[in-house]
Amino acid sequence: MPEMLFHIVWPDGVGEACYSPSLVVKEHFVPGERYDVPDFLARSRAALNIASERVRARYGMACSRALGQLDRIERTASQFTTNPAASVAVERFEDL
């Protein structure tokens, strides 16, 4: 399966390279766009759950790395939920 990274910048300016075992992330994000935190979370959940299910369909088990990435995204995003103006920038995609 084609793995990839999607590079983001959190509202506090900290960058992160996020893992996906599938290119499905490209269907949910556009490089150069900013997403408010709830929208970013919803898109991340959708993309990474789909990616994990694609791994399950192919290998018989969910992708723990994708689900771990989603957990890290959810924990970090929780720091910004009280600021309605907070947004996450998607910088670029990187195929692995």
N, C-alpha and C positions, 0 to 999 in steps of 0.2 A: 504494500500500500504506500502511496506517496505521502511521506511525512512533511510537515512544514512548521515554520514558526511565524507567528504574527507579532510584530513589534508594536508595543503600545506605550503611551505616556499617561501616567495617572495624574489626577488633578493637582497633586503636590509637586509635579515635575519629575518624579522618579520614573525612569524607563524600565520596561520589562519585556523580555522575549518569552512569549507564551507558546507552548507546544500543542500541536494537533496531529493526530495520526492520519488525517485525511485533508484533502484540499477543500472540503465543504465550507471551511471558514471563509473562503473567497466569495461564497454566496451570501454571507451574512454581514460582511464588513467591506468598506471601500477605503483603500489607503488615502491618507490626507483628510479624512473626515473625522469629526468629533461627535461623540455620542454622550448624551447625559447618562449618568451612572445607572439608573434603572433600565434604560434602553440597552446600554452596553451589557449589563448583566443578563437581560433576556436573550440578547443575540448570542452571548457566550454560552449560555445554558443550551440553547437550541443547537448551535454548531457543534459543541463538544459532546453533547449526548448523541447526536446523529453520528459523529465520527466514532464514538465508542461502540455504537450499535453496528456500524460497518465492520469494525474489528471483530465483534461477536459473530456476525454473519460469516465472516471468512475463517476465523480461528476458533470459534466455539466459546470464547470468553470476552467479557467487556475489556476495554482498554483502561487499565488502572492508571496509566500515566495521564491520559486525557481527563479522567475523573479527578485525579489529583490536581491537575492544572485548574480545573473548574473550582475545586475547593479553595485553592490559593486565590483565584480571582474573587470569589465570593467573600473570603475573609478580608482581603485588601479593600474591596469596594465598600464593605461595611463601615470603614473609617470615614467615608465621604457622603453617606446617605442623609446627613442632616443639612447638607448644603445643596439646595435645589439648583444652584448654578454650576455645580461641579460637573465636569465632563472628562471623558477619556478620549485621547487621540489615538487613532490607529495610524501608525507611521508607514509601515510597509510589510510585505510578505517576504518570506525567505523559504524557498524549497530546500529540503534536506536531501 
